[in-house]
Amino acid sequence: MQVKEKNHKKCLLCDSRDSGVIFSYGKPDKYEASVGIGRAGYFRRWVRCKRCGFCYSEYSRQEKIFNKIYISAYSDENASWRNATAEEIFKKNSALPRRESETKFRVDWLKKNISELHKSGIVKKGALPHDALDIGGGAGVFARAFKDKSWRTYIVDPDKNNGFIKTKLHIPLVQDFYKPGLFKKKFTLISLIYVLEHIADPVLLLKNIRKDMNDNSFLYIEIPDSISFRLKPKNDDIFNSCHLWMFDPKTLTALLNSCGFQILRLSRLKTIRGHYCLMVLAGLN
C-alpha cells in the first residue's frame, strides 16, 4: 500500500518520499484525544522508507500539539492511563527486585560498559565524581539508581508533577524541555531513555547534546526497536501517537554518525516487560 503523494513526508535519514504503509489508524488514540484531537480529517500511519528502510510516523495533527501532550497529558498523574503519581511510580519501581527491574539491568549494563571502555583506554577516564544528565528523566527512577559515590546525577524533564525529585531525592532538576547549557557544565554521560522516539527534530536534539559533552563523554540511548513491527500487534502502545520514529541498528547508526557520534556498544534485546529495544552507548567522532 502506497502513501498518497500529497501527504508524504521526507525520510529523516535520506530525504526520500518513497515509502510504504506498515500500519494505519482511523481515529485518535488516548493521548491525542486527551488534548482535544478529534476524528474529523484524522489520519495517522507508520511507514517504511523504501530507499533506506527507516520507519516513521505520518499524521494529520499539528506539530505544536506535542508540547501540550508532554506537559499536560502524556505525563499527567491524573490522566486516565496513569494509576499513580510520579512519586508513587518512583517508589514502586525502585522497590522492584533486581530480576524484575529494567532500571537495575540498565544501570549494570551502563556501568559495566563504561568501565570496560575506560580500562581499555578507548575512552579516557576523567576525574571523579562524574556528572550524568538524564534528559526526560520522568519520575527519577534511573537517575536515583545510577547515582553513587562516583556519579552525580541531574534531570531535565517538562513534567510539572515530579518536583519531589529535587525536594526529596536531592537530585538537581529543571522542569522544562532540554536545551544545552541548563546546568552550565559538561557531562560525562547524557542519557535519552525512551526519549528520542518522541522528539520532533532528533537531529537538532543530538547536535545540541554535543554542546554539553566533551571528547571523553558518553551518550546513552535506549529506544524501541523497529523489529516490533514484526512481533507486536498494531494497537500495541509501542506504536502510540507520541512515538514518531522507529530505529533498527542500521538506521540508528546512520542518524548518530550524521550528528557526529560513533557507536561504542550496542545491544538488541527483549526487555523484562516484553518490549523490543536497542541499548546504545556512543561517543563523539
N, C-alpha and C positions, 0 to 999 in steps of 0.2 A: 504494500500500500504506500503510495507516494504522497507526501505532504503537498498541499496546494502551494504553488509558487508565491502567491501574494502574501502568504503567512510565513514564508521561510525565513529563518534566522541564519546568519552565518555561523559556521562552526567556530568555536572559540580557538581551536588549535590550528586549523588550516584554511579558514575563510571560505570553505566550500559551502554551497547552498544545496548540494545534492544529498538528501537524507531520506531514510525510510522510517515509517512509524513502527514503534515497538508496542506501546500501549497508548490508548486514548481514553479520555474521560469526558462525560457529557454534563456533569454538574459539579459545583464547588464541593471540596471536601470540608471537613470540620474546621480546619484552620482558616481557609478562605471565608467560609460562612461567618466565622466569629468576628470578622472585620467588615462585614456587610457586602461581600461579593455575591451577586445574585446569579440566577441561571440564564437570564436573557443575554444572548450573544456570547455565552461562555464556551470556551474550549480549552483543553489542556492535553498535552500528549508528550510522551517520551519518544525521541527519535535517535537514530544512529547515523552518524556521518558515513556516507558510502566511500569517501576518499581515505579517511584516517581511522574510522571506527569509533570515534569519540561519541559518547551518549550524553544527551542534554534534553532539557525540558523546553517546550514551546507553550505559550499560554496567552490568554486574551486580557488578563488583568494588567493594570498599570504597574510599572516598576516601583514607583514610590510607595506602594502598599506594603512593601517588605518591612520598612521601618516600623509601621504601625503593628504589623504582625508580631515582630520580635519584642517590641516594647510593651504592648498591651494585650497580646493574645497568646503567642506561642509559649511564653514562659510564665503566663499569668497563673498564680497559685489558685485562683478562683475559677479557672476555665474548666469546662465540663470533663476534659480528658485528664485533668490533674486531680489526684485524690490526696494530696499532701502539700504542705508549704515547702519552700526551698530548704528551710532548716530541718524539717522532718525528713525530707529526701536525703539531706546530708547525713543525719543520724542513722537512718535506715541503711544506706549504702556503706557507710563507714563501719557499721557493725557486722557486715557480712563476713563469714569465714573465708579464708584465703581461697579455698577451692571453688567458691561461688562468686568471687569478686573479680570483675573485669578490671577494676581500678588497680587492685593489687598486682594482677598479672601485668598490666600496662607499666606500672612503676618498676617492677622487677625487670621487665624487658628493656626498658629505657636505661636504667642504671647499669645493667649488665653490658649493654652495647656501648654506652658512653665510656664505661670503664675500659672495655677492650680496645676501643679506638684511642683512648689516652695511653694505655700501656704499650700499644703497638707503635705509637708515635705518629700515626696518621693524622691525628688532631692534637695540637699542643694543649696541655693542661695548664690552665691559669691558676692564679692564687685563689685560695678558699677564703670565705664561702662563695659559691657560685650563685648567680641570680637567675631565676626561671620565671618567665611570664606566660601565664595561661590565658590565651585570648578566647573569649566566650566561655569563661570558667564556670558558668552556671551556679550550682549550689556549693562549689568549693571542694567537692569530694577529692578530685585529683590533686589540687594544689596542697591540701592538707596532708594527703597521703605521701606526696613527694617530698615535702618539707622535712629536713633533718639538719644535723649539725653542719653538713657540707652544702646544703641548698637552702636559700631563702626564696620564697615564692611570692608572686604578685598576680593579681587578676584584673582583667578588664572585661566587662560584660554589660550590655544595656539593660539587663533585667533590673527593675526597681524594687524587687521583693527579696533581695539577698543581702541586705545590709548587715546581717549577723556575721558575715564573713569578716568584716572589719572590727565589729564590736566584741565578738565572742571568740573568733578564731585568730584574731590579731594578724590577719593577712592583709597587706595593703590592697585596696580595691578602688577601681574607678568604674562607676556605673554609667558607662557610655559606650559608644562604638569605638573600636580601636582606631588610633592614629599614631604615627611614630612620635616619640619624644614625650609621651604622657608621664613617664617616671624619671625622665632625664638621666638615663643610664643605658649602658649596653648590657645585653643579656647573654648568658652562656647558653641558655635554652629558651626557645619560644615554641609553645605548643598550640596546635589547632586540632582539637579533639572533636570530631563530628561538627566541624565549623565550615570548612571550605566548600562543602556542597550547598551551603546556604548563601554564599556570597555572590552578589550580582556581578561583581568585577574581580574575580580571583587574581588576575594578573596585577592589577593595581595593588591589591592587598599584599601579595607576595613581594612586590617591589618596595612597598612601604616597610614591610617587616625587615628587609635588608638593612634599613637605616638604623634599626635597633640592635644590629648584630655586628660582630667583628669577625676577623678571619678564623677564629677558633670557636665560633658559636655553632650551635646545632638548631635545626628546625625539625620539630616532630609533627607529623601529620597522620591522623587516623581518620579514615573515611570509608563509607560504604563502597563495596566492590561491585563493579558493573556485571560481574558474573551472577549477581542476584536476579537479573532479568531472566536467566535460565532456570533459576532454582526457587524463586518466590512468586506467589500469585500477584496479579496486577494491582490488587487493592491492599497489599501489604503496606504498612506505614512507611517502609523504607522508600516508597515511591510517592510520598505525600507532596503537597503543593509547595512546601517550603524548601524542598530539595530541588536544585537547579541543574546539577551536574552529576554524572556517574563516571568514575575513573576505573581503569584497569592498570596494571603495571606499566604498560607501554604508553598510555596517554598521560598518566601522571608524571612519568619520567620526562615526556616531551614538554609538559607545562613547566615543570621545575627547571629544566635546562633552559627554556626560553626566558626565564626570570632570573637566571644567574645562579642556580643551585645545582648541586650534584648529589645524587643519592649515595649514601654510605651503607645503609642497611635497609632491607625491605622484607616484610613478612606478609604472606597472604593466608588468611585463616578464617575459620568459623569460630565466632565468639561463644562464650558461655551461654549467652541468651539466644544463640542460634542465628545471629546475623553474619553476613559475609563481609569481611573488611580488609583493608590494606593498612599496614602499620609501616611508616616510612621515617627514617632518620636521615636528614640531609644536612649538608654544609654548603658554604659559599664556594662557587667556582673560583 
